[in-house]
Amino acid sequence: MLNNKNPVKLFALVSIIFFSVSGGPYGLEEIVSSVGPINTLLLIVILPIIWTIPETMIIAELSSTYPVQGGYYRWVQMGLGRFWGFMEGWWSVLYTLVDLSLYPILFTTYLKLLIPGLDFFTVYLIQLIVIWSCAFINILGIRVVGNFLSLFQIFILVSFALFVILGMRHISLDFTPILKSSESYTADNLLLGLSIAFWNFIGWDNGSTVLHEIDNPEVNYHKALFISIPIIVIFYFFPILVGLSIHTDWHNWKFGEFSFIANSMNQPLLAVFLSIGGIITALGLFNSMLLSSTRVILTMAEDKLLPGKFALIHKKFHTPYIAIIFTALVYSFLVLFGFKNLIVYDVLLYLIAILLEAIALIALRKMHPAIKTNFRIPFGKVGMYFVVTVVSLIVFLVMLINVFTLKVTLLSSFFNIFLILSGIPVYLWYEKLLNTNPNKSLNDK
């Protein structure tokens, strides 16, 4: 069990959540080329209302009422039982395989804007440096991670504030072309665009896995959630709006577009800052996700549902150093593969996991109707059921879009089913092992 004597404060926690979800508007560029400018802006405005706010209200109540290490894994376990808790943790491990593999690649993508012509082996060496430097920072503890992320967040927000301010001089106040832009787009890319949009609005529960390492978690976590929402939405909407007004070749928007637009504004220094910001974003996202994912591995190992070595804690830094090192080794291999096309599966697994958290909230409310909490979804049971219903409908809607918009093949259907069910044999194996050796030490497995 972690015994952190240096809990992270509210300011740094906001940065951890910021990088768990966003890292700035980097990554939104391909939504523009997929679904068009007006649809992109609508998604940025509508998704927080119909998805982010209901989702964060569920997480806010659970974190305030049950500020336990392991966060969402523990909540599902407490509400729905050991099996569903394991599946929640297993699915989170699977979708972080995609997320964490993307960020070192994203790092070198932006680095190539500054240093073009890097060969494959140089790129891979840089990616390894990114992975292992982040692993080292994580071993040093959450306070160190939080301090780095706070500096990263300030740099990114300042860079995009300058982008918006300087860009205002180059835009036309006639937004008619943007409003009519959807006419030249079809529904073929809706799934990809919607998946990328969701990918940029998911992750609000990731920081919950470190609740025992947060100062006053029953109050500060939900505060950090509600502080982060407007920051993320504002720094999505206005840079995109300004960029769309300057660079109107919307079909060809791609990663690195903000730097290109800054150059077209005759702001080469800002273009460099934005490229550096892309590099910093990749570092921030990787650090934040590594922090949260290794705590899930730690907690599952403490429950004897993963190898006990993952539960070992560094004597000086009080961090799960074996889990961090193992994860870094895995990503040193996985980074060789391109996982961009798996974002759809990433979002699918996350949404299923969120659905379990929503159901767990209902179960826990019934188990402990009078429990004290620092935040509760307004309007009693009616409010709770309304929020859970909204989240559930969005999850099922995205799944339906997955089925009917994507050209589903037998292989992709099998892969979906495999990802969802893959944890069952692992759970049964560990349960059998535990029942055979009930007194077995964690470190013996």
Secondary structure, DSSP 8 states (H G I E B T S, - for coil): ----SS-B-HHHHHHHHHHHHTSSSTT-HHHHHHH-HHHHHHHHHHHIIIIIHHHHHHHHHHHHH---TTTHHHHHHHHH-HHHHHHHHHHHHHHHHHHHHHHHHHHHHHHHHHSTT--HHHHHHHHHHHHHHHHHHHHH-HHHHHHHHHHHHHHHHHHHHHHHHHHGGG--S--HHHHTGGGG--GGGHHHHHHHHHHTT--TTGGGGGGGGBSSHHHHHHHHHHHHHHHHHHHHHHHHHHHHHH---GGG--TTHHHHHHHHTT-HHHHHHHHHHHHHHHHHHHHHHHHHHHHHHHHHHHTTSS-GGGG---TTT-S-HHHHHHHHHHHHHHTTS--GGGHHHHHHHHHHHHHHHHHHHHHHHHH-TT---S---SSHHHHHHHHHHHHHHHHHHHHHHHHHHS---HHHHHHHHHHHHTHHHHHHHHHHHHHHSTT--GGG-
